[in-house]
């Protein structure tokens, strides 16, 4: 009897989880084993991060536990550091290897599915690493929520006008989905929370969106992007187009138009870049550092290697112009994962592979509670209908019936009761009080 093939899936995001899910459902007994290497034991449904930050959804319902969903796969919690496809090995560090101090372990494989996703793309801006907050993980989303409420507490308690002004100034850099939706939801939450502060009014807060190009939300089209700007400016949000962040050192945001804003909050959502493991592999990359994939989701010129999602430059066969690539978003990633899994199975069984083709349906974006924009199948929606479509679409896309039911229940309860406005910042330093009692130093806050 032949040994079962070993399929290594690097990444537990959209592509990684859905590929492994399809494989475990369709693999025959003893045909192959699936190993998933991922830094977190859960998949984060990122479109719900803004609502988690605003308190509309509990953080634990934004994530999907991989061990429960992928019960027939072997889950390795670790980070793939390098890949030698010529030798069919991946070097992985885990929590255990860090404790042991033995370095990474090598995992051999027969088929490689490379879907590590992307990481935040930062620039060498003074003060960015010291003071800015990202918005790609559930930990960052909840940390940002706690931070915003803490700033309102500081502003309410201080007697120093300069401290108060800086605490109530919130700068978001990046006019894509993450930046606009995070800003819209958090501004909504803070405006609601202000009614419970005797000396903080919504008009006291400054919300600033900084975008380097001449438009925001390009995915929903120019007309809906302009509507989104009007909607945000109508809420006294300062939208600055064709403007860059030059510095945020010493808690002062300096913009390229010469403006200076003392602030304790800079949220960086200005794009992503490929995961570092791609550069630490012997696989072909394009000029932007993404894997050069084919329409069959194989890696170009390479056998037994597959890629999709953020990490892969997949040709868009439905685009009218040649050479266009599929957008690196969830809409494509979920569908690519299904085709990828089917092609891996077909390859194992000696069957023909099929191309990935999906005509882009459109985009939806939330601008806060009951506000949104949408451009779907040529139809343009705004306001409440777009917001409702945003929620309906993402509820249908979030994995597992369990998560769908929990999210729907939370939305229903949120409609019946008041918002929660509590900061649980101590969760980020759970040992702080005990360390202080034991004679240690208090944790440094940003």
Secondary structure, DSSP 8 states (H G I E B T S, - for coil): ----EEEEEE--SHHHHHHHHHHHHH--TTTEEEEEEESSSEEE-GGGHHHHHHTSS-GGGSEEEHHHHTTTSEEEEEEEEEEETTTTEEEEEEHHHHHHT---EEEE-SEEEE---EEE-----BTHHHHEE--SSHHHHHHHHHHHHHHHHHHHH---HHHHHHHTEEEEE--SHHHHHHHHHHHHHHHHHGGG-TT--GGG-EEEEE-SSS-S-GGG-HHHHHHHHHHHHHTTEEEE-S--EEE-GGGEEEETTS-EEE-SEEEE-S-EEE-HHHHTBSS-B-TTS-EEB-TTSBBTT-SSEEE-GGGEE-B-TTSSSTT-B--SSHHHHHHHHHHHHHHHHHHHTT-----------EEEEEEETTEEEEEETTEEEETHHHHHHHHHHHHHHSSSHHHHHHHHHHHHHHHHS-------GGGGGTTHHHHHHTT-------
